[in-house]
Amino acid sequence: MAVSSTTIGLTRGAHVGISVSDLDVSIAFYQALTGREPVAEGTMSSVPFGRSQGLPVAKLRYATINIDGLGIDLIEFRDPVGERTNGAANRPGSMHLCFKVDDFDTVHRRMKEAGYDFLGDDYTFIAGEVTPDAALGTKVAYFNDPDGTNLEIIEPKGGFAN
């Protein structure tokens, strides 16, 4: 895909869409994670909307949970049903959703006590492993939602991770 060097200027996010296999399970997961109820739930059946996404049709159920500054759209495609991506962090095209926290240690401990499985140990950025130095002291931990979507909690330091 050839892309022009023309600057477009997209600087604000509206939402992230996450395809899920079971909307009810995902709503429960994200409600527990965020403490927020869906602001919208519904169904859709549309050939034009499907085509806008490169699909022949889009028959789906959806729910939106808003967090501060971002909507999380949970979408269960019923037709066509897709295959799970198993999006490991190092696979091109995989993504992750990061939740900013003010007190990493408290949130991380509460999540572990609540049964969240982290992918590995939590990590604090240290000198010699990361540049710029603005990231030093930033704490992160990674986990997955029920469908394997990569999620992160972060307590940024300095000017890192707005």
LUMMIVEX-828826 format. One record per residue (C-alpha): residue number from 1; x negated, y negated, z negated; residue in one letter. Coordinates in Angstrom, 1 decimal, padded with zeros to 4 digits. Each point is the difference from the previous one (the first is absolute). Layout:
N
+-----+--------+--------+--------+----+
!   i !   east !  north !     up ! aa !
+-----+--------+--------+--------+----+
! NUM !      X !      Y !      Z !  A !
...
+-----+--------+--------+--------+----+
// end
This chain:
162
+-----+--------+--------+--------+----+
!   i !   east !  north !     up ! aa !
+-----+--------+--------+--------+----+
!   1 !  000.0 !  000.0 !  000.0 !  M !
!   2 ! -001.5 ! -003.3 !  001.1 !  A !
!   3 !  000.7 ! -002.9 ! -002.3 !  V !
!   4 ! -000.6 ! -003.6 !  000.8 !  S !
!   5 ! -002.2 ! -002.0 ! -002.3 !  S !
!   6 !  002.7 ! -002.6 ! -000.3 !  T !
!   7 !  000.8 ! -000.7 ! -003.7 !  T !
!   8 !  003.6 !  000.7 ! -000.8 !  I !
!   9 !  000.1 ! -001.2 ! -003.6 !  G !
!  10 !  002.1 !  002.6 ! -001.9 !  L !
!  11 ! -000.7 ! -000.8 ! -003.6 !  T !
!  12 !  003.0 !  001.2 ! -002.0 !  R !
!  13 !  001.3 !  003.4 ! -000.7 !  G !
!  14 !  003.7 !  000.8 ! -000.1 !  A !
!  15 !  000.2 !  003.7 ! -000.8 !  H !
!  16 ! -001.8 !  003.3 !  000.4 !  V !
!  17 !  002.0 !  002.9 !  001.5 !  G !
!  18 ! -000.6 !  003.5 ! -001.3 !  I !
!  19 !  001.4 !  003.0 !  001.7 !  S !
!  20 !  001.2 !  002.6 ! -002.5 !  V !
!  21 !  001.4 !  003.5 !  000.1 !  S !
!  22 !  002.6 ! -000.4 ! -002.7 !  D !
!  23 !  001.3 ! -003.5 ! -000.6 !  L !
!  24 !  001.6 !  000.9 ! -003.4 !  D !
!  25 ! -003.3 !  001.4 ! -001.3 !  V !
!  26 ! -001.9 ! -003.0 !  001.3 !  S !
!  27 !  002.4 ! -002.5 ! -001.5 !  I !
!  28 ! -000.3 !  001.6 ! -003.4 !  A !
!  29 ! -003.9 !  000.0 !  000.3 !  F !
!  30 ! -000.2 ! -003.6 !  001.0 !  Y !
!  31 !  002.6 ! -001.1 ! -002.5 !  Q !
!  32 ! -002.0 !  001.6 ! -002.8 !  A !
!  33 ! -003.2 ! -001.5 !  001.4 !  L !
!  34 !  001.3 ! -003.5 !  000.4 !  T !
!  35 !  002.8 ! -000.3 ! -002.5 !  G !
!  36 !  002.1 ! -001.4 !  002.8 !  R !
!  37 !  003.3 !  001.1 !  001.6 !  E !
!  38 !  000.6 !  000.1 !  003.7 !  P !
!  39 !  001.3 ! -003.4 !  001.4 !  V !
!  40 !  001.3 !  001.8 !  003.1 !  A !
!  41 !  001.0 !  003.5 !  000.9 !  E !
!  42 !  001.7 !  001.3 !  003.2 !  G !
!  43 !  000.0 !  002.0 !  003.1 !  T !
!  44 ! -000.8 ! -000.8 !  003.7 !  M !
!  45 !  000.6 !  001.7 !  003.3 !  S !
!  46 ! -001.3 ! -001.8 !  003.0 !  S !
!  47 ! -001.6 !  000.8 !  003.3 !  V !
!  48 ! -001.3 ! -003.6 !  000.5 !  P !
!  49 ! -001.6 ! -000.1 ! -003.4 !  F !
!  50 ! -001.5 !  003.4 !  000.6 !  G !
!  51 ! -001.5 ! -001.1 !  003.3 !  R !
!  52 ! -001.4 ! -003.1 ! -001.7 !  S !
!  53 ! -002.1 !  002.4 ! -002.1 !  Q !
!  54 ! -000.9 !  002.2 !  003.0 !  G !
!  55 !  002.6 !  002.7 ! -001.0 !  L !
!  56 !  003.0 !  001.1 !  002.1 !  P !
!  57 !  002.4 ! -000.8 ! -002.8 !  V !
!  58 ! -000.1 ! -000.9 ! -003.7 !  A !
!  59 !  002.4 !  001.7 ! -002.3 !  K !
!  60 ! -001.1 ! -000.8 ! -003.5 !  L !
!  61 !  000.7 ! -000.8 ! -003.7 !  R !
!  62 ! -001.9 ! -002.8 ! -001.6 !  Y !
!  63 ! -000.4 ! -001.9 ! -003.3 !  A !
!  64 ! -002.0 ! -003.2 ! -000.8 !  T !
!  65 ! -001.6 ! -000.6 ! -003.3 !  I !
!  66 ! -001.4 ! -003.5 ! -000.4 !  N !
!  67 ! -003.1 ! -000.7 ! -002.1 !  I !
!  68 ! -001.5 ! -003.5 ! -000.4 !  D !
!  69 ! -000.7 ! -001.3 !  003.5 !  G !
!  70 !  000.6 !  003.3 !  001.9 !  L !
!  71 !  002.8 !  002.4 !  000.9 !  G !
!  72 ! -000.6 !  003.7 !  000.0 !  I !
!  73 !  002.3 !  001.5 !  002.7 !  D !
!  74 !  000.5 !  003.8 ! -000.6 !  L !
!  75 !  001.2 !  001.6 !  003.2 !  I !
!  76 !  001.2 !  003.6 !  000.4 !  E !
!  77 !  000.2 !  000.8 !  003.7 !  F !
!  78 !  002.7 !  002.6 !  000.7 !  R !
!  79 ! -000.3 ! -000.1 !  003.8 !  D !
!  80 ! -002.7 !  000.4 !  001.1 !  P !
!  81 ! -001.5 !  001.6 ! -003.1 !  V !
!  82 ! -003.7 ! -000.5 ! -000.1 !  G !
!  83 ! -002.8 !  002.1 ! -001.4 !  E !
!  84 ! -001.9 ! -000.9 ! -003.1 !  R !
!  85 ! -003.2 ! -001.9 !  000.8 !  T !
!  86 ! -002.1 !  001.1 ! -003.0 !  N !
!  87 ! -001.7 ! -003.4 !  000.3 !  G !
!  88 ! -003.3 !  000.5 ! -001.7 !  A !
!  89 ! -001.7 ! -003.3 ! -000.8 !  A !
!  90 ! -002.7 !  000.5 !  002.6 !  N !
!  91 !  002.3 !  000.8 !  002.9 !  R !
!  92 !  000.2 ! -002.9 !  002.6 !  P !
!  93 !  003.6 ! -001.2 !  000.0 !  G !
!  94 !  000.7 !  000.9 ! -003.6 !  S !
!  95 !  000.9 ! -002.8 ! -002.4 !  M !
!  96 !  000.5 ! -000.7 ! -003.6 !  H !
!  97 !  002.2 ! -002.2 ! -002.1 !  L !
!  98 ! -001.8 ! -001.7 ! -002.9 !  C !
!  99 !  001.7 ! -001.2 ! -003.2 !  F !
! 100 ! -001.7 ! -002.9 ! -001.9 !  K !
! 101 !  000.0 !  000.4 ! -003.8 !  V !
! 102 ! -001.2 ! -002.4 ! -002.7 !  D !
! 103 ! -001.2 !  002.7 ! -002.5 !  D !
! 104 ! -001.4 !  003.0 !  002.0 !  F !
! 105 ! -000.9 !  002.1 ! -003.0 !  D !
! 106 !  003.5 ! -000.2 ! -001.6 !  T !
! 107 !  001.8 !  000.6 !  003.3 !  V !
! 108 ! -002.3 !  002.9 !  001.0 !  H !
! 109 !  000.4 !  001.6 ! -003.4 !  R !
! 110 !  003.8 ! -000.3 !  000.1 !  R !
! 111 !  000.1 !  001.5 !  003.5 !  M !
! 112 ! -002.1 !  003.0 ! -001.1 !  K !
! 113 !  002.2 !  000.5 ! -003.1 !  E !
! 114 !  003.1 ! -000.2 !  002.3 !  A !
! 115 ! -001.4 !  002.8 !  002.2 !  G !
! 116 ! -001.4 ! -001.9 !  003.0 !  Y !
! 117 ! -002.8 !  002.0 !  001.7 !  D !
! 118 ! -002.9 ! -002.1 !  001.0 !  F !
! 119 ! -002.1 !  001.1 !  003.0 !  L !
! 120 ! -003.2 ! -000.5 ! -001.9 !  G !
! 121 ! -001.5 ! -001.9 ! -002.9 !  D !
! 122 !  000.7 ! -003.7 ! -000.4 !  D !
! 123 ! -002.8 ! -002.2 !  001.3 !  Y !
! 124 ! -001.5 ! -003.4 ! -000.9 !  T !
! 125 ! -002.0 ! -001.8 !  002.8 !  F !
! 126 ! -003.6 ! -000.5 ! -001.1 !  I !
! 127 ! -003.0 ! -001.9 !  001.3 !  A !
! 128 ! -001.9 !  001.8 !  002.8 !  G !
! 129 !  003.1 !  001.9 !  001.2 !  E !
! 130 !  002.1 ! -002.8 !  001.4 !  V !
! 131 ! -000.3 ! -003.4 !  001.6 !  T !
! 132 !  001.1 ! -002.7 ! -000.5 !  P !
! 133 ! -000.8 ! -000.5 ! -003.7 !  D !
! 134 !  003.6 ! -001.3 ! -000.4 !  A !
! 135 !  001.2 !  003.6 ! -000.2 !  A !
! 136 ! -002.3 !  000.8 ! -003.0 !  L !
! 137 !  002.1 !  001.3 ! -002.9 !  G !
! 138 !  003.1 !  000.7 !  002.1 !  T !
! 139 !  001.7 !  003.2 ! -001.2 !  K !
! 140 !  001.8 !  002.4 !  002.3 !  V !
! 141 !  001.7 !  003.4 ! -000.1 !  A !
! 142 !  001.8 !  001.9 !  002.8 !  Y !
! 143 !  003.0 !  002.3 !  000.0 !  F !
! 144 !  002.7 !  001.3 !  002.4 !  N !
! 145 !  003.7 ! -000.3 !  000.2 !  D !
! 146 !  002.1 !  003.2 !  000.5 !  P !
! 147 ! -000.7 !  000.0 !  003.8 !  D !
! 148 ! -003.7 ! -000.6 ! -000.3 !  G !
! 149 !  000.0 ! -003.8 !  000.7 !  T !
! 150 ! -003.2 ! -001.4 ! -001.5 !  N !
! 151 !  000.6 ! -002.4 ! -002.8 !  L !
! 152 ! -002.4 ! -002.1 ! -002.2 !  E !
! 153 !  000.0 ! -002.0 ! -003.2 !  I !
! 154 ! -002.5 ! -002.8 ! -000.2 !  I !
! 155 ! -001.1 ! -002.6 ! -002.6 !  E !
! 156 ! -002.0 ! -002.4 !  002.2 !  P !
! 157 ! -002.8 ! -002.2 ! -001.3 !  K !
! 158 ! -001.2 ! -003.3 !  001.4 !  G !
! 159 !  001.4 ! -000.8 !  003.4 !  G !
! 160 !  000.4 !  003.6 !  001.1 !  F !
! 161 !  003.4 !  001.5 !  001.1 !  A !
! 162 !  002.1 ! -003.1 ! -000.2 !  N !
+-----+--------+--------+--------+----+
// end
